[in-house]
Amino acid sequence: MNWTNLWLKLFDTTQLLGLNIGFWAAMVMVCVIVVLMNVVFWSMKPKVRKTGESNEEIDGTTF
């Protein structure tokens, strides 16, 4: 199956706003990956500190 021919039969063009459809397909994939990464990041629970535990013991940072 040739995606270009399929797209051409459906929409009569292989360009949108002067850019190739391959570019737009890649942009859609990047946006999907960014959204998925944000969903994973924002759904993570923060680490809970035990009483008396410092930042350095948890993540190795010092302030």
C-alpha positions as CSV (number, residue, x, y, z in Angstrom):
1,M,0.0,0.0,0.0
2,N,1.4,3.4,-1.0
3,W,0.3,6.0,1.5
4,T,1.1,8.9,-1.0
5,N,-1.3,7.4,-3.6
6,L,-4.0,6.8,-1.0
7,W,-3.7,10.4,0.3
8,L,-3.7,11.7,-3.3
9,K,-6.9,9.9,-4.1
10,L,-8.6,11.2,-0.9
11,F,-7.5,14.8,-0.9
12,D,-6.0,15.4,-4.4
13,T,-2.8,16.9,-3.0
14,T,0.3,15.8,-1.1
15,Q,1.0,19.2,0.4
16,L,-0.5,21.3,3.1
17,L,0.4,24.9,3.6
18,G,3.3,24.4,1.2
19,L,4.8,21.6,3.2
20,N,5.0,17.9,2.4
21,I,2.5,15.6,4.1
22,G,5.5,13.6,5.5
23,F,6.5,16.7,7.5
24,W,3.0,17.0,9.0
25,A,2.9,13.3,9.8
26,A,6.2,13.6,11.7
27,M,4.9,16.7,13.5
28,V,1.8,14.7,14.6
29,M,4.0,11.9,15.9
30,V,6.2,14.3,17.9
31,C,3.1,16.0,19.4
32,V,1.7,12.6,20.4
33,I,5.0,11.6,22.0
34,V,5.2,14.9,23.9
35,V,1.6,14.5,25.2
36,L,2.3,10.9,26.3
37,M,5.5,12.0,28.1
38,N,3.6,14.8,29.9
39,V,0.8,12.4,30.9
40,V,3.3,9.9,32.4
41,F,5.3,12.7,34.1
42,W,2.3,14.4,35.7
43,S,0.7,11.1,36.8
44,M,3.8,10.1,38.8
45,K,3.5,10.5,42.6
46,P,6.3,12.4,44.4
47,K,8.6,10.5,46.7
48,V,7.5,10.8,50.3
49,R,10.2,11.8,52.8
50,K,10.6,9.9,56.0
51,T,10.8,12.0,59.2
52,G,14.4,13.4,59.6
53,E,15.5,12.4,56.1
54,S,17.4,15.1,54.2
55,N,17.3,16.0,50.4
56,E,20.8,14.5,50.0
57,E,19.6,11.1,51.3
58,I,16.7,11.1,48.8
59,D,18.2,12.3,45.6
60,G,21.8,13.1,46.1
61,T,21.4,16.9,45.9
62,T,22.6,19.5,48.4
63,F,21.4,23.1,48.7
